Amino acid sequence: IPPKVSHVSTVRSLTFVNENDLIQASAIYASLPMDYLIKVIGRDHITITDAQKMPFGVAQKYLFSLVSRSLLLNCLNKHYAPLWERNWQQSFQKNRWSKLDSRLKSFNTLTKEWKMETPLRNWYERRQALVEIDVITAMALGLTLEELILIYNVQFPVLQQNEDDTWYDTKGNIVFTCSKGLTGVGVDRPVWETIRDLKAGETYTHTITKSELYQGKEVIYEAPYDKCDRVEDYRVAWAHFSKVFGEEGV
């Protein structure tokens, strides 16, 4: 939450004495393993007591990768510029994604000065950052790759459904998604069925109508379109970070 912002009591917020702890928490609390933990303890709402009992404090070797991705996901506007600049590390530029894809911008372009292009903005790279946070957090908590995949396959059927029917263009835009949480993102299914087989180089111009904030804005989707495989991405990321952290792969 940026400075000078408040909220009603239906939202619970935590404060931290140490800002480094705040950033670490923002990363691991966004991970699938921590989501799973809340599911199994049967909480509809998180209390301060619950939060105090949750795993916290990962080994130092994991923090660099977690902190950089958390800041890139959260520092979306100028109100977060001081947070970014206070916690900037030159070593952020040495980060690498676990897979190669033109939709993932290079970390070596990052600077201490926050700019509009600093955070992750396209849907494809934001998803990839969350996938990698899942893997890093699982490693930090002592889970195996197969345990992470099992948690995903057994406990997250809605996420599986969304992953299986969310399609991206060559720029990282979501062209179509069945996710109920992303109403207004991409085109409706009838339109999707007419454009899904567009060839490389072909485009479709979509005018946003289901968003008060972006209503009337035009988005150009560039074919071809593809979707992601989360289990395969977990496997690739696990192999990558096993080398980064010097751990034996599973």
N, C-alpha and C positions, 0 to 999 in steps of 0.2 A: 504494500500500500504506500503510495507516495506521501510526502509530508503534507500536513494540513488537510488530510482527507479523513472523514469519519464515517461510521456506518451504524446501522441499527443493531439491536441486540440479537437478531436472528443470525447474525454473522459473528463467529468467534475469531478473535485475533490474538496472537502471541507477540510479546516484545522480548527482545534479547539484550542483555547487557553488552555482549560482544557482537559486533556486526558480522564478523566471520561466521559465527554460529547461525545468525539469521540466514545468510546465503546458503550455508550447508543445509539447513532445514528446508529452505525453499526448493532445493534440489531433491533431497531424498523423500520429502513428503509428496513430491510429484511423481514418484516412481511406482511402478506396478507392484513390487514387493510390499511397499508400505500400504498401498491400496488394499492388497490382499489381507494384510494384518488387520485392518479395520473391518473387513468383511467377516473374518473368522471370529473376532471378538463380539460381533453382533451389535455394533453401535450404529444408531441412526444419526447421532450427532456427537462430535468430538468435544470433550470437556478439557479443561486445563489439566485435570488429574490424569486423564487418558494420555494427553500429549506428554506429560512428564514421565509416563511409563514406557513410551515408545522408544525403540532403539535410536541412539543418537551418539555421534562422536566417532566418525570413521577414521581409519588410519590415514596418516598424512599423504601417503603416495596416491590416494584416490582423490584428494581434495582439489588438486589443480584442474583435473578434467571435469569434476562436478561443478566447481565454482564458475569456471568459464562458461559452461553451457547454461547454467542457471541464470547468470547475468545476461547472456545473449537472448534468452527467452523472455526475460522480465523487463529489461531496460528499454521499453518501447517508445518513450517520448522524453522530451527535455526535462521533465520533472524527475526522471531517474538518472540524469546526467551526473549529478554529484555522487550517487551510489556507484556508478560505473567508474568514475575517475578516481574515487577513493580506493577502490579495490582492484584497479588495473594492475596487471603484471605483464612485463615485457614478454615473458614466456608464453603468454596467451597465443602469440603469433606462431609458436612451435606446435600448437595443437594440430591434429589431423583427424579427419573423419574416418570412420571404419570402412567406408566404401567410397569408390570413385563415382561421381555423378556430376554432370555439368550444372545441375540445379543446386548443388551445395557450394556455397561461396567459400573461398579460401580463408583460413584463419590469419594468414600472413598480411592481410589488408587491414587488420584491426589496429587502432591507435588509442592512446590514452584519452585523447579528446573525444567525447561522445559526439557522434554525428547521426543524422537520420538513417544512414545506411549501416550503422553499427549493429543493431539487433537483427535477429533472424526474422524475416518478414514473410517469405513465401511458405506455403503450407507444407511443402515437401521437406524443406530443411528443418522446420519446427518439429515435424514428426520424427525426423531422424535424430534430432537432439534428444527427444524424449525416449526413443528406443535405446540410445546409448546411455542415458541416465538410468534406465531400467537395468541394463547390464552392469554398469559400474556399481550401482547400489547393491545388486545381487552379489557381486563379488565381495564388496566391502562387508556385507552381512554374513558371508560364509556359505551362501547358497551355491549349488552347482548349476551348470547350464541346463541340464535336464530337469532340475527342480524348477527353474524359472519357466521353462517351456511348459511343464506340467501345470504350474499355477495358471499360466495364461490359457491353456487349453481347457482346464476344468472350471475355472472360476470366472472367466471373462467372455461368455458367449456373445454378448452384445458388441464388445470390442472386436471380436473375431468377425462378426457379421459386417460391421462397419469397415474393417480392413479389407474384407473380401469384395466390397462394392464401393470403394472410393477410388476415383480415377484422377490422375494428374496429367497436366500437359507438359510440354518441354521446358516451360519456365517455372514449374513448381506450383502453378495454380491448381486448385481442385476444380475439375470440370463437372464432375457429378459425384454425389455421395448420398448414401441412404441414411446417414447419421441424423437422428432426430435432434441432436444437439447443434447441428449446423444448418438449421433451416435458413434458406435464402442464399446459401453458399453454393455456387455452381448452378447448372441448369436443372430444370425439372426432368423427370424420367422420359416423358414423351419426346422432348427435344433431344435428350441424350441418345435415345434409340436411333435418331436420324443422323447423328454426327459421330457416333462412337467409332466408326470405321473410316474416318477421314484419313487420307494418306499424308505421309511426311511432307511438310511444307504448306499444307492446307490449313486454313484458319476458320474460326467461327467467332463472330462478334456477339457478345451477350450483354444486354442492358439489364442491370440489377433493378428489380422491382420490389423485392421482399425485405428491404432493409431501410429503416428510417434514416440511418447514418449515410448509407451509400446509394440510396435510391436515385436512379437516373445515370449512375456511373457506368461506363462501358468497359468491358473486359474482353480482350482478344485472346482466345484459346488457340494455341498452336499445336497441331497434331505432329506425331502420333501420340495417343494417350495410353498410359499404362497404370497398373496398380502395384501395391507393395505386398510382400510376403513377410509378415512379422517374425515368424519362426526362423525363416532363412536369414533375416536381418539380425536376429539374436545370435545365430550361429556365427555369422561373419563378424559381428561386433565382438563376440566373446573371444574369437581367435585373435582379433586385432588387439584388444586390451590385455589379453594374456601376455602378449609380447611387450606392450607398453609398460605393464606393471611387473614384468619379469616373473609371471606365474605360470605354472603348468596348465595347459589347456585341458578342457574336459570334453 
